Amino acid sequence: MDLLAAVLFTIVIVFLAVFLLGFRIFLSKNGKFPNIHIGGSKAMKDRGVSCATSQDAEAQKNNLRKIDVSKIINEID
């Protein structure tokens, strides 16, 4: 019986924690998760700072010497 009480207590605590963490999202009409990425910050955009993933994608898009992986795969087959 003590084990069942401990499991139920744990489930209630976890449910309460999830509800309180998402309180604003669950109960507001247009609730959504906040954008906490560097690229979503206006101050960082003004300074020209972006996240590493965005910088890497931009660098690879502009790279004229990039490797075409599909050619390598076709040569192997």
mmJSON file of the N, C-alpha and C atoms, coordinates in Angstrom:
{"data_MODEL":{"atom_site":{
"group_PDB":["ATOM","ATOM","ATOM","ATOM","ATOM","ATOM","ATOM","ATOM","ATOM","ATOM","ATOM","ATOM","ATOM","ATOM","ATOM","ATOM","ATOM","ATOM","ATOM","ATOM","ATOM","ATOM","ATOM","ATOM","ATOM","ATOM","ATOM","ATOM","ATOM","ATOM","ATOM","ATOM","ATOM","ATOM","ATOM","ATOM","ATOM","ATOM","ATOM","ATOM","ATOM","ATOM","ATOM","ATOM","ATOM","ATOM","ATOM","ATOM","ATOM","ATOM","ATOM","ATOM","ATOM","ATOM","ATOM","ATOM","ATOM","ATOM","ATOM","ATOM","ATOM","ATOM","ATOM","ATOM","ATOM","ATOM","ATOM","ATOM","ATOM","ATOM","ATOM","ATOM","ATOM","ATOM","ATOM","ATOM","ATOM","ATOM","ATOM","ATOM","ATOM","ATOM","ATOM","ATOM","ATOM","ATOM","ATOM","ATOM","ATOM","ATOM","ATOM","ATOM","ATOM","ATOM","ATOM","ATOM","ATOM","ATOM","ATOM","ATOM","ATOM","ATOM","ATOM","ATOM","ATOM","ATOM","ATOM","ATOM","ATOM","ATOM","ATOM","ATOM","ATOM","ATOM","ATOM","ATOM","ATOM","ATOM","ATOM","ATOM","ATOM","ATOM","ATOM","ATOM","ATOM","ATOM","ATOM","ATOM","ATOM","ATOM","ATOM","ATOM","ATOM","ATOM","ATOM","ATOM","ATOM","ATOM","ATOM","ATOM","ATOM","ATOM","ATOM","ATOM","ATOM","ATOM","ATOM","ATOM","ATOM","ATOM","ATOM","ATOM","ATOM","ATOM","ATOM","ATOM","ATOM","ATOM","ATOM","ATOM","ATOM","ATOM","ATOM","ATOM","ATOM","ATOM","ATOM","ATOM","ATOM","ATOM","ATOM","ATOM","ATOM","ATOM","ATOM","ATOM","ATOM","ATOM","ATOM","ATOM","ATOM","ATOM","ATOM","ATOM","ATOM","ATOM","ATOM","ATOM","ATOM","ATOM","ATOM","ATOM","ATOM","ATOM","ATOM","ATOM","ATOM","ATOM","ATOM","ATOM","ATOM","ATOM","ATOM","ATOM","ATOM","ATOM","ATOM","ATOM","ATOM","ATOM","ATOM","ATOM","ATOM","ATOM","ATOM","ATOM","ATOM","ATOM","ATOM","ATOM","ATOM","ATOM","ATOM","ATOM","ATOM","ATOM","ATOM","ATOM","ATOM","ATOM","ATOM"],
"id":[1,2,3,4,5,6,7,8,9,10,11,12,13,14,15,16,17,18,19,20,21,22,23,24,25,26,27,28,29,30,31,32,33,34,35,36,37,38,39,40,41,42,43,44,45,46,47,48,49,50,51,52,53,54,55,56,57,58,59,60,61,62,63,64,65,66,67,68,69,70,71,72,73,74,75,76,77,78,79,80,81,82,83,84,85,86,87,88,89,90,91,92,93,94,95,96,97,98,99,100,101,102,103,104,105,106,107,108,109,110,111,112,113,114,115,116,117,118,119,120,121,122,123,124,125,126,127,128,129,130,131,132,133,134,135,136,137,138,139,140,141,142,143,144,145,146,147,148,149,150,151,152,153,154,155,156,157,158,159,160,161,162,163,164,165,166,167,168,169,170,171,172,173,174,175,176,177,178,179,180,181,182,183,184,185,186,187,188,189,190,191,192,193,194,195,196,197,198,199,200,201,202,203,204,205,206,207,208,209,210,211,212,213,214,215,216,217,218,219,220,221,222,223,224,225,226,227,228,229,230,231],
"type_symbol":["N","C","C","N","C","C","N","C","C","N","C","C","N","C","C","N","C","C","N","C","C","N","C","C","N","C","C","N","C","C","N","C","C","N","C","C","N","C","C","N","C","C","N","C","C","N","C","C","N","C","C","N","C","C","N","C","C","N","C","C","N","C","C","N","C","C","N","C","C","N","C","C","N","C","C","N","C","C","N","C","C","N","C","C","N","C","C","N","C","C","N","C","C","N","C","C","N","C","C","N","C","C","N","C","C","N","C","C","N","C","C","N","C","C","N","C","C","N","C","C","N","C","C","N","C","C","N","C","C","N","C","C","N","C","C","N","C","C","N","C","C","N","C","C","N","C","C","N","C","C","N","C","C","N","C","C","N","C","C","N","C","C","N","C","C","N","C","C","N","C","C","N","C","C","N","C","C","N","C","C","N","C","C","N","C","C","N","C","C","N","C","C","N","C","C","N","C","C","N","C","C","N","C","C","N","C","C","N","C","C","N","C","C","N","C","C","N","C","C","N","C","C","N","C","C","N","C","C","N","C","C"],
"label_atom_id":["N","CA","C","N","CA","C","N","CA","C","N","CA","C","N","CA","C","N","CA","C","N","CA","C","N","CA","C","N","CA","C","N","CA","C","N","CA","C","N","CA","C","N","CA","C","N","CA","C","N","CA","C","N","CA","C","N","CA","C","N","CA","C","N","CA","C","N","CA","C","N","CA","C","N","CA","C","N","CA","C","N","CA","C","N","CA","C","N","CA","C","N","CA","C","N","CA","C","N","CA","C","N","CA","C","N","CA","C","N","CA","C","N","CA","C","N","CA","C","N","CA","C","N","CA","C","N","CA","C","N","CA","C","N","CA","C","N","CA","C","N","CA","C","N","CA","C","N","CA","C","N","CA","C","N","CA","C","N","CA","C","N","CA","C","N","CA","C","N","CA","C","N","CA","C","N","CA","C","N","CA","C","N","CA","C","N","CA","C","N","CA","C","N","CA","C","N","CA","C","N","CA","C","N","CA","C","N","CA","C","N","CA","C","N","CA","C","N","CA","C","N","CA","C","N","CA","C","N","CA","C","N","CA","C","N","CA","C","N","CA","C","N","CA","C","N","CA","C","N","CA","C","N","CA","C","N","CA","C","N","CA","C","N","CA","C","N","CA","C"],
"label_alt_id":[null,null,null,null,null,null,null,null,null,null,null,null,null,null,null,null,null,null,null,null,null,null,null,null,null,null,null,null,null,null,null,null,null,null,null,null,null,null,null,null,null,null,null,null,null,null,null,null,null,null,null,null,null,null,null,null,null,null,null,null,null,null,null,null,null,null,null,null,null,null,null,null,null,null,null,null,null,null,null,null,null,null,null,null,null,null,null,null,null,null,null,null,null,null,null,null,null,null,null,null,null,null,null,null,null,null,null,null,null,null,null,null,null,null,null,null,null,null,null,null,null,null,null,null,null,null,null,null,null,null,null,null,null,null,null,null,null,null,null,null,null,null,null,null,null,null,null,null,null,null,null,null,null,null,null,null,null,null,null,null,null,null,null,null,null,null,null,null,null,null,null,null,null,null,null,null,null,null,null,null,null,null,null,null,null,null,null,null,null,null,null,null,null,null,null,null,null,null,null,null,null,null,null,null,null,null,null,null,null,null,null,null,null,null,null,null,null,null,null,null,null,null,null,null,null,null,null,null,null,null,null],
"label_comp_id":["MET","MET","MET","ASP","ASP","ASP","LEU","LEU","LEU","LEU","LEU","LEU","ALA","ALA","ALA","ALA","ALA","ALA","VAL","VAL","VAL","LEU","LEU","LEU","PHE","PHE","PHE","THR","THR","THR","ILE","ILE","ILE","VAL","VAL","VAL","ILE","ILE","ILE","VAL","VAL","VAL","PHE","PHE","PHE","LEU","LEU","LEU","ALA","ALA","ALA","VAL","VAL","VAL","PHE","PHE","PHE","LEU","LEU","LEU","LEU","LEU","LEU","GLY","GLY","GLY","PHE","PHE","PHE","ARG","ARG","ARG","ILE","ILE","ILE","PHE","PHE","PHE","LEU","LEU","LEU","SER","SER","SER","LYS","LYS","LYS","ASN","ASN","ASN","GLY","GLY","GLY","LYS","LYS","LYS","PHE","PHE","PHE","PRO","PRO","PRO","ASN","ASN","ASN","ILE","ILE","ILE","HIS","HIS","HIS","ILE","ILE","ILE","GLY","GLY","GLY","GLY","GLY","GLY","SER","SER","SER","LYS","LYS","LYS","ALA","ALA","ALA","MET","MET","MET","LYS","LYS","LYS","ASP","ASP","ASP","ARG","ARG","ARG","GLY","GLY","GLY","VAL","VAL","VAL","SER","SER","SER","CYS","CYS","CYS","ALA","ALA","ALA","THR","THR","THR","SER","SER","SER","GLN","GLN","GLN","ASP","ASP","ASP","ALA","ALA","ALA","GLU","GLU","GLU","ALA","ALA","ALA","GLN","GLN","GLN","LYS","LYS","LYS","ASN","ASN","ASN","ASN","ASN","ASN","LEU","LEU","LEU","ARG","ARG","ARG","LYS","LYS","LYS","ILE","ILE","ILE","ASP","ASP","ASP","VAL","VAL","VAL","SER","SER","SER","LYS","LYS","LYS","ILE","ILE","ILE","ILE","ILE","ILE","ASN","ASN","ASN","GLU","GLU","GLU","ILE","ILE","ILE","ASP","ASP","ASP"],
"label_asym_id":["A","A","A","A","A","A","A","A","A","A","A","A","A","A","A","A","A","A","A","A","A","A","A","A","A","A","A","A","A","A","A","A","A","A","A","A","A","A","A","A","A","A","A","A","A","A","A","A","A","A","A","A","A","A","A","A","A","A","A","A","A","A","A","A","A","A","A","A","A","A","A","A","A","A","A","A","A","A","A","A","A","A","A","A","A","A","A","A","A","A","A","A","A","A","A","A","A","A","A","A","A","A","A","A","A","A","A","A","A","A","A","A","A","A","A","A","A","A","A","A","A","A","A","A","A","A","A","A","A","A","A","A","A","A","A","A","A","A","A","A","A","A","A","A","A","A","A","A","A","A","A","A","A","A","A","A","A","A","A","A","A","A","A","A","A","A","A","A","A","A","A","A","A","A","A","A","A","A","A","A","A","A","A","A","A","A","A","A","A","A","A","A","A","A","A","A","A","A","A","A","A","A","A","A","A","A","A","A","A","A","A","A","A","A","A","A","A","A","A","A","A","A","A","A","A","A","A","A","A","A","A"],
"label_entity_id":["1","1","1","1","1","1","1","1","1","1","1","1","1","1","1","1","1","1","1","1","1","1","1","1","1","1","1","1","1","1","1","1","1","1","1","1","1","1","1","1","1","1","1","1","1","1","1","1","1","1","1","1","1","1","1","1","1","1","1","1","1","1","1","1","1","1","1","1","1","1","1","1","1","1","1","1","1","1","1","1","1","1","1","1","1","1","1","1","1","1","1","1","1","1","1","1","1","1","1","1","1","1","1","1","1","1","1","1","1","1","1","1","1","1","1","1","1","1","1","1","1","1","1","1","1","1","1","1","1","1","1","1","1","1","1","1","1","1","1","1","1","1","1","1","1","1","1","1","1","1","1","1","1","1","1","1","1","1","1","1","1","1","1","1","1","1","1","1","1","1","1","1","1","1","1","1","1","1","1","1","1","1","1","1","1","1","1","1","1","1","1","1","1","1","1","1","1","1","1","1","1","1","1","1","1","1","1","1","1","1","1","1","1","1","1","1","1","1","1","1","1","1","1","1","1","1","1","1","1","1","1"],
"label_seq_id":[1,1,1,2,2,2,3,3,3,4,4,4,5,5,5,6,6,6,7,7,7,8,8,8,9,9,9,10,10,10,11,11,11,12,12,12,13,13,13,14,14,14,15,15,15,16,16,16,17,17,17,18,18,18,19,19,19,20,20,20,21,21,21,22,22,22,23,23,23,24,24,24,25,25,25,26,26,26,27,27,27,28,28,28,29,29,29,30,30,30,31,31,31,32,32,32,33,33,33,34,34,34,35,35,35,36,36,36,37,37,37,38,38,38,39,39,39,40,40,40,41,41,41,42,42,42,43,43,43,44,44,44,45,45,45,46,46,46,47,47,47,48,48,48,49,49,49,50,50,50,51,51,51,52,52,52,53,53,53,54,54,54,55,55,55,56,56,56,57,57,57,58,58,58,59,59,59,60,60,60,61,61,61,62,62,62,63,63,63,64,64,64,65,65,65,66,66,66,67,67,67,68,68,68,69,69,69,70,70,70,71,71,71,72,72,72,73,73,73,74,74,74,75,75,75,76,76,76,77,77,77],
"pdbx_PDB_ins_code":[null,null,null,null,null,null,null,null,null,null,null,null,null,null,null,null,null,null,null,null,null,null,null,null,null,null,null,null,null,null,null,null,null,null,null,null,null,null,null,null,null,null,null,null,null,null,null,null,null,null,null,null,null,null,null,null,null,null,null,null,null,null,null,null,null,null,null,null,null,null,null,null,null,null,null,null,null,null,null,null,null,null,null,null,null,null,null,null,null,null,null,null,null,null,null,null,null,null,null,null,null,null,null,null,null,null,null,null,null,null,null,null,null,null,null,null,null,null,null,null,null,null,null,null,null,null,null,null,null,null,null,null,null,null,null,null,null,null,null,null,null,null,null,null,null,null,null,null,null,null,null,null,null,null,null,null,null,null,null,null,null,null,null,null,null,null,null,null,null,null,null,null,null,null,null,null,null,null,null,null,null,null,null,null,null,null,null,null,null,null,null,null,null,null,null,null,null,null,null,null,null,null,null,null,null,null,null,null,null,null,null,null,null,null,null,null,null,null,null,null,null,null,null,null,null,null,null,null,null,null,null],
"Cartn_x":[0.825,0.0,0.874,2.024,2.918,3.484,3.74,4.266,3.237,1.99,0.929,0.765,0.849,0.748,1.918,3.106,4.284,4.18,3.699,3.54,2.492,1.36,0.312,0.796,1.525,2.066,3.043,3.877,4.835,4.122,3.081,2.309,1.657,1.106,0.473,1.508,2.666,3.722,4.2,4.406,4.86,3.79,2.536,1.44,1.362,1.477,1.425,2.596,3.776,4.953,4.783,4.316,4.105,3.031,1.956,0.888,1.385,2.142,2.622,3.666,4.491,5.467,4.778,3.666,2.965,1.704,1.562,0.337,-0.091,0.813,0.484,0.14,0.806,0.578,-0.764,-1.082,-2.307,-3.561,-3.476,-4.687,-4.893,-3.895,-4.117,-4.67,-5.363,-6.044,-5.05,-4.016,-2.998,-1.692,-1.788,-0.602,0.363,1.618,2.662,3.947,4.861,6.126,6.942,7.639,8.45,9.648,10.053,11.219,12.447,13.222,14.383,15.692,15.605,16.818,17.465,18.746,19.493,18.928,18.568,18.038,16.695,15.992,14.69,14.756,15.928,16.098,16.36,15.556,15.716,17.065,17.48,18.76,19.923,19.869,20.937,20.923,19.721,19.627,20.22,19.96,20.504,22.029,22.609,24.063,24.662,23.798,24.279,24.677,24.199,24.544,23.403,23.763,22.759,23.282,22.442,22.844,23.822,24.538,25.566,24.964,23.776,23.135,22.817,22.302,21.989,23.253,24.289,25.551,26.148,26.059,26.586,25.801,24.488,23.663,23.968,24.136,24.46,25.838,26.797,28.147,28.153,27.396,27.356,26.595,25.604,24.854,25.748,26.607,27.469,28.793,29.042,30.311,30.304,31.197,31.263,32.025,32.8,33.625,33.04,31.752,31.165,31.15,31.11,31.153,29.73,29.512,28.211,28.169,27.474,27.429,26.725,25.741,25.013,25.933,26.901,27.849,28.71,29.133,29.97,29.177,27.948,27.097,26.863,26.619,26.4,27.648,28.819,30.072,30.335,29.901,30.107,29.214,27.986,27.026,27.431],
"Cartn_y":[-1.191,0.0,1.262,1.192,2.351,2.646,1.6,1.781,2.469,2.069,2.682,4.158,4.476,5.865,6.69,6.125,6.838,7.085,6.092,6.248,7.306,7.255,8.26,9.66,9.771,11.061,11.592,10.715,11.112,11.571,10.855,11.235,12.594,12.838,14.129,15.251,15.038,16.055,16.365,15.34,15.549,16.285,15.891,16.566,18.028,18.292,19.666,20.49,19.903,20.619,20.953,20.011,20.254,21.318,21.246,22.235,23.63,23.751,25.068,25.627,24.765,25.231,25.721,25.095,25.481,26.273,26.872,27.571,28.607,29.478,30.548,29.984,28.933,28.343,27.617,26.874,26.09,26.947,28.034,28.787,30.061,30.549,31.766,31.398,32.334,32.081,31.781,32.582,32.38,31.911,30.985,30.524,29.791,30.153,29.451,29.546,28.658,28.658,29.873,30.487,31.656,31.255,32.146,31.903,32.355,31.4,31.73,31.557,31.314,31.159,32.517,32.502,33.743,34.473,33.742,34.352,35.023,34.698,35.289,36.564,36.956,38.145,39.368,40.403,41.625,42.286,42.305,42.928,42.214,40.888,40.138,40.349,40.456,40.728,42.093,43.072,44.415,44.411,43.519,43.417,42.514,41.848,40.96,39.592,39.208,37.91,36.933,35.739,34.705,33.395,32.379,31.106,30.381,29.447,28.716,27.916,27.364,26.587,27.458,28.659,29.583,30.036,30.315,30.742,29.626,28.392,27.269,27.065,27.156,26.995,28.086,29.309,30.421,30.236,29.772,29.556,28.448,27.397,26.311,26.702,27.551,28.012,28.861,29.651,30.547,29.902,28.681,28.024,27.484,27.995,27.562,26.256,25.879,24.673,23.518,23.531,22.469,21.152,20.073,18.733,18.291,17.786,17.257,15.786,15.507,14.162,13.196,13.641,12.744,12.163,12.938,12.418,11.319,11.514,10.511,9.229,9.335,8.157,7.414,8.158,7.526,6.827,7.369,6.744,5.447,5.405,4.201,3.075,3.411,2.379,1.931],
"Cartn_z":[0.0,0.0,0.0,0.674,0.709,-0.677,-1.457,-2.803,-3.693,-3.585,-4.375,-4.005,-2.759,-2.309,-2.828,-2.829,-3.323,-4.83,-5.577,-7.027,-7.332,-6.649,-6.864,-6.495,-5.404,-4.989,-6.044,-6.586,-7.62,-8.879,-9.292,-10.479,-10.279,-9.112,-8.821,-8.848,-8.276,-8.253,-9.675,-10.493,-11.872,-12.67,-12.536,-13.231,-12.813,-11.543,-11.031,-11.58,-11.619,-12.136,-13.612,-14.414,-15.846,-16.04,-15.27,-15.394,-15.03,-13.957,-13.544,-14.528,-15.105,-16.087,-17.364,-17.722,-18.938,-18.687,-17.521,-17.127,-18.155,-18.546,-19.479,-20.858,-21.251,-22.567,-22.603,-21.55,-21.528,-21.399,-20.667,-20.353,-21.164,-21.851,-22.637,-24.008,-24.622,-25.887,-27.009,-27.129,-28.153,-27.533,-26.624,-25.909,-26.812,-26.74,-27.473,-26.679,-26.978,-26.274,-26.685,-25.759,-26.11,-26.962,-27.84,-28.683,-27.908,-27.418,-26.6,-27.35,-28.656,-29.456,-29.695,-29.927,-30.159,-31.364,-32.4,-33.612,-33.407,-32.337,-32.071,-31.256,-30.814,-29.987,-30.863,-30.687,-31.479,-31.194,-29.94,-29.586,-30.262,-30.332,-30.981,-32.491,-33.077,-34.51,-34.841,-33.979,-34.194,-34.159,-33.364,-33.255,-34.338,-35.1,-36.152,-35.659,-34.489,-33.902,-34.193,-34.658,-34.86,-34.291,-34.292,-33.7,-34.62,-34.073,-34.81,-35.957,-35.761,-36.813,-38.02,-37.764,-38.858,-39.565,-38.808,-39.409,-40.259,-39.799,-40.554,-41.847,-41.777,-42.977,-43.991,-43.526,-44.417,-45.048,-44.261,-44.778,-45.829,-45.613,-46.583,-47.839,-47.697,-48.865,-49.766,-49.183,-49.942,-50.359,-49.927,-50.208,-51.633,-52.475,-53.863,-54.029,-53.023,-53.115,-52.308,-52.055,-51.245,-52.001,-51.275,-51.841,-52.152,-53.359,-53.744,-53.335,-52.262,-51.693,-52.629,-53.373,-54.265,-55.341,-55.828,-56.819,-56.218,-54.991,-54.33,-54.114,-53.711,-53.475,-54.784,-55.864,-57.163,-57.673,-57.405,-57.823,-57.062,-55.798,-54.979,-55.466,-55.829,-56.288,-57.63],
"occupancy":[1.0,1.0,1.0,1.0,1.0,1.0,1.0,1.0,1.0,1.0,1.0,1.0,1.0,1.0,1.0,1.0,1.0,1.0,1.0,1.0,1.0,1.0,1.0,1.0,1.0,1.0,1.0,1.0,1.0,1.0,1.0,1.0,1.0,1.0,1.0,1.0,1.0,1.0,1.0,1.0,1.0,1.0,1.0,1.0,1.0,1.0,1.0,1.0,1.0,1.0,1.0,1.0,1.0,1.0,1.0,1.0,1.0,1.0,1.0,1.0,1.0,1.0,1.0,1.0,1.0,1.0,1.0,1.0,1.0,1.0,1.0,1.0,1.0,1.0,1.0,1.0,1.0,1.0,1.0,1.0,1.0,1.0,1.0,1.0,1.0,1.0,1.0,1.0,1.0,1.0,1.0,1.0,1.0,1.0,1.0,1.0,1.0,1.0,1.0,1.0,1.0,1.0,1.0,1.0,1.0,1.0,1.0,1.0,1.0,1.0,1.0,1.0,1.0,1.0,1.0,1.0,1.0,1.0,1.0,1.0,1.0,1.0,1.0,1.0,1.0,1.0,1.0,1.0,1.0,1.0,1.0,1.0,1.0,1.0,1.0,1.0,1.0,1.0,1.0,1.0,1.0,1.0,1.0,1.0,1.0,1.0,1.0,1.0,1.0,1.0,1.0,1.0,1.0,1.0,1.0,1.0,1.0,1.0,1.0,1.0,1.0,1.0,1.0,1.0,1.0,1.0,1.0,1.0,1.0,1.0,1.0,1.0,1.0,1.0,1.0,1.0,1.0,1.0,1.0,1.0,1.0,1.0,1.0,1.0,1.0,1.0,1.0,1.0,1.0,1.0,1.0,1.0,1.0,1.0,1.0,1.0,1.0,1.0,1.0,1.0,1.0,1.0,1.0,1.0,1.0,1.0,1.0,1.0,1.0,1.0,1.0,1.0,1.0,1.0,1.0,1.0,1.0,1.0,1.0,1.0,1.0,1.0,1.0,1.0,1.0,1.0,1.0,1.0,1.0,1.0,1.0],
"B_iso_or_equiv":[0.0,0.0,0.0,0.0,0.0,0.0,0.0,0.0,0.0,0.0,0.0,0.0,0.0,0.0,0.0,0.0,0.0,0.0,0.0,0.0,0.0,0.0,0.0,0.0,0.0,0.0,0.0,0.0,0.0,0.0,0.0,0.0,0.0,0.0,0.0,0.0,0.0,0.0,0.0,0.0,0.0,0.0,0.0,0.0,0.0,0.0,0.0,0.0,0.0,0.0,0.0,0.0,0.0,0.0,0.0,0.0,0.0,0.0,0.0,0.0,0.0,0.0,0.0,0.0,0.0,0.0,0.0,0.0,0.0,0.0,0.0,0.0,0.0,0.0,0.0,0.0,0.0,0.0,0.0,0.0,0.0,0.0,0.0,0.0,0.0,0.0,0.0,0.0,0.0,0.0,0.0,0.0,0.0,0.0,0.0,0.0,0.0,0.0,0.0,0.0,0.0,0.0,0.0,0.0,0.0,0.0,0.0,0.0,0.0,0.0,0.0,0.0,0.0,0.0,0.0,0.0,0.0,0.0,0.0,0.0,0.0,0.0,0.0,0.0,0.0,0.0,0.0,0.0,0.0,0.0,0.0,0.0,0.0,0.0,0.0,0.0,0.0,0.0,0.0,0.0,0.0,0.0,0.0,0.0,0.0,0.0,0.0,0.0,0.0,0.0,0.0,0.0,0.0,0.0,0.0,0.0,0.0,0.0,0.0,0.0,0.0,0.0,0.0,0.0,0.0,0.0,0.0,0.0,0.0,0.0,0.0,0.0,0.0,0.0,0.0,0.0,0.0,0.0,0.0,0.0,0.0,0.0,0.0,0.0,0.0,0.0,0.0,0.0,0.0,0.0,0.0,0.0,0.0,0.0,0.0,0.0,0.0,0.0,0.0,0.0,0.0,0.0,0.0,0.0,0.0,0.0,0.0,0.0,0.0,0.0,0.0,0.0,0.0,0.0,0.0,0.0,0.0,0.0,0.0,0.0,0.0,0.0,0.0,0.0,0.0,0.0,0.0,0.0,0.0,0.0,0.0],
"pdbx_formal_charge":[null,null,null,null,null,null,null,null,null,null,null,null,null,null,null,null,null,null,null,null,null,null,null,null,null,null,null,null,null,null,null,null,null,null,null,null,null,null,null,null,null,null,null,null,null,null,null,null,null,null,null,null,null,null,null,null,null,null,null,null,null,null,null,null,null,null,null,null,null,null,null,null,null,null,null,null,null,null,null,null,null,null,null,null,null,null,null,null,null,null,null,null,null,null,null,null,null,null,null,null,null,null,null,null,null,null,null,null,null,null,null,null,null,null,null,null,null,null,null,null,null,null,null,null,null,null,null,null,null,null,null,null,null,null,null,null,null,null,null,null,null,null,null,null,null,null,null,null,null,null,null,null,null,null,null,null,null,null,null,null,null,null,null,null,null,null,null,null,null,null,null,null,null,null,null,null,null,null,null,null,null,null,null,null,null,null,null,null,null,null,null,null,null,null,null,null,null,null,null,null,null,null,null,null,null,null,null,null,null,null,null,null,null,null,null,null,null,null,null,null,null,null,null,null,null,null,null,null,null,null,null],
"auth_seq_id":[1,1,1,2,2,2,3,3,3,4,4,4,5,5,5,6,6,6,7,7,7,8,8,8,9,9,9,10,10,10,11,11,11,12,12,12,13,13,13,14,14,14,15,15,15,16,16,16,17,17,17,18,18,18,19,19,19,20,20,20,21,21,21,22,22,22,23,23,23,24,24,24,25,25,25,26,26,26,27,27,27,28,28,28,29,29,29,30,30,30,31,31,31,32,32,32,33,33,33,34,34,34,35,35,35,36,36,36,37,37,37,38,38,38,39,39,39,40,40,40,41,41,41,42,42,42,43,43,43,44,44,44,45,45,45,46,46,46,47,47,47,48,48,48,49,49,49,50,50,50,51,51,51,52,52,52,53,53,53,54,54,54,55,55,55,56,56,56,57,57,57,58,58,58,59,59,59,60,60,60,61,61,61,62,62,62,63,63,63,64,64,64,65,65,65,66,66,66,67,67,67,68,68,68,69,69,69,70,70,70,71,71,71,72,72,72,73,73,73,74,74,74,75,75,75,76,76,76,77,77,77],
"auth_comp_id":["MET","MET","MET","ASP","ASP","ASP","LEU","LEU","LEU","LEU","LEU","LEU","ALA","ALA","ALA","ALA","ALA","ALA","VAL","VAL","VAL","LEU","LEU","LEU","PHE","PHE","PHE","THR","THR","THR","ILE","ILE","ILE","VAL","VAL","VAL","ILE","ILE","ILE","VAL","VAL","VAL","PHE","PHE","PHE","LEU","LEU","LEU","ALA","ALA","ALA","VAL","VAL","VAL","PHE","PHE","PHE","LEU","LEU","LEU","LEU","LEU","LEU","GLY","GLY","GLY","PHE","PHE","PHE","ARG","ARG","ARG","ILE","ILE","ILE","PHE","PHE","PHE","LEU","LEU","LEU","SER","SER","SER","LYS","LYS","LYS","ASN","ASN","ASN","GLY","GLY","GLY","LYS","LYS","LYS","PHE","PHE","PHE","PRO","PRO","PRO","ASN","ASN","ASN","ILE","ILE","ILE","HIS","HIS","HIS","ILE","ILE","ILE","GLY","GLY","GLY","GLY","GLY","GLY","SER","SER","SER","LYS","LYS","LYS","ALA","ALA","ALA","MET","MET","MET","LYS","LYS","LYS","ASP","ASP","ASP","ARG","ARG","ARG","GLY","GLY","GLY","VAL","VAL","VAL","SER","SER","SER","CYS","CYS","CYS","ALA","ALA","ALA","THR","THR","THR","SER","SER","SER","GLN","GLN","GLN","ASP","ASP","ASP","ALA","ALA","ALA","GLU","GLU","GLU","ALA","ALA","ALA","GLN","GLN","GLN","LYS","LYS","LYS","ASN","ASN","ASN","ASN","ASN","ASN","LEU","LEU","LEU","ARG","ARG","ARG","LYS","LYS","LYS","ILE","ILE","ILE","ASP","ASP","ASP","VAL","VAL","VAL","SER","SER","SER","LYS","LYS","LYS","ILE","ILE","ILE","ILE","ILE","ILE","ASN","ASN","ASN","GLU","GLU","GLU","ILE","ILE","ILE","ASP","ASP","ASP"],
"auth_asym_id":["A","A","A","A","A","A","A","A","A","A","A","A","A","A","A","A","A","A","A","A","A","A","A","A","A","A","A","A","A","A","A","A","A","A","A","A","A","A","A","A","A","A","A","A","A","A","A","A","A","A","A","A","A","A","A","A","A","A","A","A","A","A","A","A","A","A","A","A","A","A","A","A","A","A","A","A","A","A","A","A","A","A","A","A","A","A","A","A","A","A","A","A","A","A","A","A","A","A","A","A","A","A","A","A","A","A","A","A","A","A","A","A","A","A","A","A","A","A","A","A","A","A","A","A","A","A","A","A","A","A","A","A","A","A","A","A","A","A","A","A","A","A","A","A","A","A","A","A","A","A","A","A","A","A","A","A","A","A","A","A","A","A","A","A","A","A","A","A","A","A","A","A","A","A","A","A","A","A","A","A","A","A","A","A","A","A","A","A","A","A","A","A","A","A","A","A","A","A","A","A","A","A","A","A","A","A","A","A","A","A","A","A","A","A","A","A","A","A","A","A","A","A","A","A","A","A","A","A","A","A","A"],
"auth_atom_id":["N","CA","C","N","CA","C","N","CA","C","N","CA","C","N","CA","C","N","CA","C","N","CA","C","N","CA","C","N","CA","C","N","CA","C","N","CA","C","N","CA","C","N","CA","C","N","CA","C","N","CA","C","N","CA","C","N","CA","C","N","CA","C","N","CA","C","N","CA","C","N","CA","C","N","CA","C","N","CA","C","N","CA","C","N","CA","C","N","CA","C","N","CA","C","N","CA","C","N","CA","C","N","CA","C","N","CA","C","N","CA","C","N","CA","C","N","CA","C","N","CA","C","N","CA","C","N","CA","C","N","CA","C","N","CA","C","N","CA","C","N","CA","C","N","CA","C","N","CA","C","N","CA","C","N","CA","C","N","CA","C","N","CA","C","N","CA","C","N","CA","C","N","CA","C","N","CA","C","N","CA","C","N","CA","C","N","CA","C","N","CA","C","N","CA","C","N","CA","C","N","CA","C","N","CA","C","N","CA","C","N","CA","C","N","CA","C","N","CA","C","N","CA","C","N","CA","C","N","CA","C","N","CA","C","N","CA","C","N","CA","C","N","CA","C","N","CA","C","N","CA","C","N","CA","C","N","CA","C","N","CA","C","N","CA","C","N","CA","C"],
"pdbx_PDB_model_num":[1,1,1,1,1,1,1,1,1,1,1,1,1,1,1,1,1,1,1,1,1,1,1,1,1,1,1,1,1,1,1,1,1,1,1,1,1,1,1,1,1,1,1,1,1,1,1,1,1,1,1,1,1,1,1,1,1,1,1,1,1,1,1,1,1,1,1,1,1,1,1,1,1,1,1,1,1,1,1,1,1,1,1,1,1,1,1,1,1,1,1,1,1,1,1,1,1,1,1,1,1,1,1,1,1,1,1,1,1,1,1,1,1,1,1,1,1,1,1,1,1,1,1,1,1,1,1,1,1,1,1,1,1,1,1,1,1,1,1,1,1,1,1,1,1,1,1,1,1,1,1,1,1,1,1,1,1,1,1,1,1,1,1,1,1,1,1,1,1,1,1,1,1,1,1,1,1,1,1,1,1,1,1,1,1,1,1,1,1,1,1,1,1,1,1,1,1,1,1,1,1,1,1,1,1,1,1,1,1,1,1,1,1,1,1,1,1,1,1,1,1,1,1,1,1,1,1,1,1,1,1]
}}}
